[in-house]
Amino acid sequence: MREDPALAYRAAAQKLVDLSDDVSAERSYEAVADALSDLRVAVARVYGARRRQADGVGGARQRILRYLTAHRGEWVSGAELAAVSEIGEWARRIRELRVEEGYDVEENGGRYRLLSETPDSERRDRYRMVTKLRGSDESATDRIQELFDELVGKAVTADELDRVAHGRGGAGIARQIRDHELLPIESSADAPDLRTGEHRLVSAREVDRLHPSQRLFPEDLRRQVFARDRYMCRKCRRRHETVDSLGEVFYLVVKHLDATPNDVAGLPGDDLRRLSRLATSCNRCYASGL
């Protein structure tokens, strides 16, 4: 006859109580682990299929969140979270809490701590927006175009581009959109505050589109010109950081010193890409012919 699970639960719980002194002295680990195992088995027998309903919505992820919340600001070990969640993929649940739900969970050497009980709603909503775009039936190009439209003026990460593109190649599609639509989409070549792989649509307004001649200056060439000029317009001497606070549309373009934008395409290839004849200009000076 099978043992009454409630009796088994009491026995295992009593065994743990009896081992309290050993735990305080950090002894008898195997005995404590066996008692815990017996307790888990008894609980599983009591609740059976009703366990998830009794546990509430979210399962392991919510158990981890409750534990982190109860110890907010304290470092807890991965071993604790594994025990709380009772699953092998507890680290994935931490990532979900951080990325999908917007909780500020800090990690350091296999330890974790929750810094705030209130999730970052902007980060959460952004993740959900990216997920929604990823599930769209539109082409990868249209999905990424929509992503930029949703996040005008904000850096879009390489991971977000790849997620929306259903794999790798998101950055390449961003460059294609820039060249085809002449949208001022910056990369780390154009703006020093962007990390490798990040892109940013500066403006979606028609008046702010690039001149067609900018297609002649690929990303690697722009990087060389802008880095040499310290990402500063040679005419007005402005940089990104000097205009960001004003909310002004500002981005850098390549200006050829020997030809107007309309005549650049007629230059020989060597003359077109000779660094000594290329200069950094901001969009405003470039549009004014300065």
C-alpha positions in Angstrom: 0.0 0.0 0.0 1.3 3.4 -1.0 2.3 5.7 1.9 0.1 8.6 2.7 1.8 11.6 1.0 0.8 13.9 3.9 2.5 11.6 6.4 5.6 11.5 4.1 5.6 15.2 4.0 5.5 15.5 7.8 8.3 12.9 8.1 10.5 14.7 5.7 9.8 18.1 7.3 10.6 16.7 10.7 13.8 15.2 9.4 14.8 18.7 8.2 14.0 20.1 11.6 16.1 17.5 13.2 19.0 18.4 10.9 18.9 22.1 11.9 22.0 22.0 14.0 23.9 20.2 11.2 22.8 23.0 8.8 24.0 25.7 11.2 27.4 23.9 11.4 27.4 23.3 7.6 27.6 19.5 8.1 25.7 16.5 6.7 25.0 18.0 3.3 23.9 14.6 1.8 21.5 14.0 4.6 19.9 17.4 4.2 19.7 16.9 0.4 18.0 13.6 0.9 15.5 15.1 3.3 14.8 17.9 0.8 14.4 15.3 -2.0 11.9 13.4 0.1 10.0 16.6 0.8 9.7 17.5 -2.9 8.5 14.0 -3.7 5.8 14.2 -1.0 4.7 17.7 -2.3 4.5 16.3 -5.9 2.3 13.4 -4.7 0.0 15.7 -2.8 -0.6 18.3 -5.6 0.0 16.2 -8.7 -1.5 17.7 -11.8 -2.9 20.6 -9.7 0.5 21.9 -9.0 0.6 24.5 -11.7 -2.8 25.9 -10.9 -1.9 26.1 -7.2 1.4 27.8 -8.1 -0.2 30.6 -10.0 0.4 32.1 -13.4 3.9 32.0 -14.8 5.3 28.9 -13.1 9.1 29.0 -12.6 9.6 32.5 -13.9 7.1 33.9 -11.3 8.7 31.8 -8.5 12.1 33.4 -9.4 10.6 36.9 -9.5 8.9 36.4 -6.1 12.2 35.2 -4.6 14.2 38.1 -6.1 11.5 40.6 -4.9 11.6 39.2 -1.4 15.4 39.7 -1.5 15.4 42.9 -3.5 18.9 44.6 -3.5 20.5 41.4 -2.2 22.8 39.1 -4.2 21.4 35.6 -4.5 23.2 32.7 -6.1 22.3 30.7 -9.2 22.0 27.7 -7.0 19.3 29.4 -5.0 17.4 30.3 -8.1 17.7 26.8 -9.5 16.2 25.5 -6.2 13.4 28.0 -6.3 12.5 27.5 -9.9 13.0 23.7 -9.8 14.0 23.7 -13.5 17.3 23.4 -15.3 16.7 26.4 -17.5 16.4 29.0 -14.7 19.0 31.3 -16.3 16.7 31.6 -19.3 13.9 32.7 -17.1 16.2 35.4 -15.7 16.8 36.6 -19.2 13.1 36.7 -19.9 12.4 38.7 -16.8 15.1 41.2 -17.8 14.5 41.4 -21.6 10.8 40.6 -22.0 9.4 42.0 -18.8 11.8 44.9 -18.3 13.0 44.0 -14.8 16.4 45.4 -13.7 18.2 42.3 -12.7 21.9 42.7 -12.3 24.4 39.8 -12.7 27.9 39.4 -11.3 29.9 36.2 -11.1 27.0 33.9 -11.1 25.0 36.0 -8.6 21.9 38.0 -9.3 20.0 40.8 -7.6 16.8 42.7 -8.4 17.4 46.5 -8.2 13.7 47.6 -8.5 10.4 45.9 -8.1 8.9 48.0 -10.8 9.7 46.9 -14.4 10.9 49.2 -17.1 7.7 49.6 -19.1 9.4 51.2 -22.1 11.8 48.4 -22.4 9.0 45.8 -22.0 6.8 47.5 -24.6 9.7 47.8 -27.0 10.4 44.1 -26.8 6.8 43.3 -27.4 6.7 45.7 -30.4 9.8 43.9 -31.9 8.2 40.5 -31.3 5.0 41.7 -33.1 7.0 42.9 -36.1 8.9 39.6 -36.2 5.5 37.8 -36.6 4.4 40.0 -39.4 3.8 38.5 -42.9 5.6 41.4 -44.6 9.0 41.1 -46.2 12.1 41.4 -44.0 12.8 44.8 -45.6 9.4 46.1 -44.8 9.6 44.8 -41.2 12.9 46.5 -40.6 11.6 49.7 -42.2 8.7 49.6 -39.8 11.1 49.0 -36.9 13.0 52.2 -37.8 9.7 54.1 -38.2 8.7 53.0 -34.7 12.0 54.0 -33.2 12.9 57.2 -35.0 15.8 58.9 -33.2 16.7 55.8 -31.1 19.4 53.3 -31.5 18.2 49.9 -32.9 20.4 47.0 -31.7 21.9 44.3 -33.9 19.8 41.8 -32.0 16.6 43.6 -32.7 17.4 43.9 -36.4 18.2 40.2 -36.7 15.1 39.2 -34.8 12.9 41.2 -37.1 14.8 39.8 -40.1 14.3 36.2 -38.8 18.0 35.6 -38.5 21.2 37.3 -39.4 21.6 40.0 -42.0 19.5 42.7 -40.3 22.4 45.2 -40.6 22.8 44.5 -44.3 19.1 45.2 -44.9 19.4 48.5 -42.9 22.2 49.6 -45.3 20.1 48.6 -48.3 17.2 50.7 -47.0 19.5 53.7 -46.5 20.8 53.4 -50.1 17.5 52.7 -51.7 15.3 55.1 -49.8 18.0 57.7 -49.0 16.9 57.7 -45.4 19.5 59.1 -42.9 20.2 55.8 -41.2 23.3 56.1 -39.1 25.7 53.3 -38.1 28.8 53.4 -35.9 30.6 54.7 -39.0 28.4 57.9 -38.9 27.9 58.5 -35.1 30.5 57.8 -32.4 27.8 57.1 -29.8 26.5 54.1 -31.7 28.0 50.7 -30.9 29.1 48.2 -33.6 25.9 46.7 -35.2 23.6 49.5 -34.0 21.7 51.7 -36.4 19.5 54.8 -36.0 17.0 56.5 -38.3 17.6 60.2 -37.5 14.5 61.4 -39.3 11.7 60.0 -41.4 10.8 63.4 -42.9 11.1 63.7 -46.7 13.0 67.0 -46.3 15.7 65.2 -44.3 16.5 62.5 -46.9 20.0 62.1 -48.2 21.2 63.5 -51.5 21.5 60.7 -54.1 25.2 61.3 -54.4 25.7 59.9 -50.8 25.2 56.4 -52.3 28.7 56.8 -53.8 30.3 56.8 -50.3 30.1 53.4 -48.7 30.2 52.8 -44.9 33.9 52.0 -44.7 34.8 55.2 -46.6 32.4 57.4 -44.4 34.0 55.9 -41.3 37.5 57.0 -42.5 36.4 60.5 -43.4 34.3 61.1 -40.2 36.9 59.6 -37.9 39.7 61.7 -39.4 37.6 64.9 -38.9 36.6 63.8 -35.4 33.0 63.5 -36.4 32.8 67.3 -36.7 31.4 69.4 -39.6 34.3 71.3 -41.2 32.2 74.3 -41.8 30.1 74.9 -38.6 32.3 72.8 -36.3 29.3 71.1 -34.7 29.1 67.5 -33.5 26.3 65.3 -32.4 26.7 66.0 -28.7 26.5 69.8 -29.3 23.0 69.6 -30.9 21.3 66.7 -29.3 19.9 68.8 -26.5 18.3 71.1 -29.0 16.2 68.4 -30.6 17.5 69.4 -34.0 17.8 67.0 -36.9 21.6 66.5 -37.3 23.6 63.9 -39.2 26.9 63.8 -41.1 27.5 63.4 -44.8 30.5 63.3 -47.1 31.3 66.4 -49.1 33.6 66.3 -52.1 35.8 69.4 -52.3 36.1 69.3 -56.1 32.5 68.9 -57.2 29.0 69.8 -56.4 26.7 67.0 -55.2 25.1 66.8 -58.6 28.5 66.5 -60.4 30.2 64.0 -58.0 29.0 61.0 -60.0 31.0 62.2 -63.0 34.4 62.1 -61.2 36.8 59.2 -61.9 36.8 56.5 -59.3 40.2 57.4 -57.8 39.2 61.1 -57.5 35.9 60.2 -56.1 37.3 58.3 -53.2 40.6 60.3 -52.5 40.4 61.0 -48.8 42.3 64.3 -49.1 39.5 65.7 -51.3 36.7 64.5 -49.0 35.4 66.4 -46.0 32.8 66.0 -43.2 29.7 68.1 -43.5 26.5 68.3 -41.4 23.2 68.0 -43.2 22.4 71.7 -42.7 25.6 73.0 -44.2 25.5 70.5 -47.0 21.9 71.5 -47.9 23.0 75.2 -47.9 25.9 74.5 -50.2 28.5 75.6 -47.6 
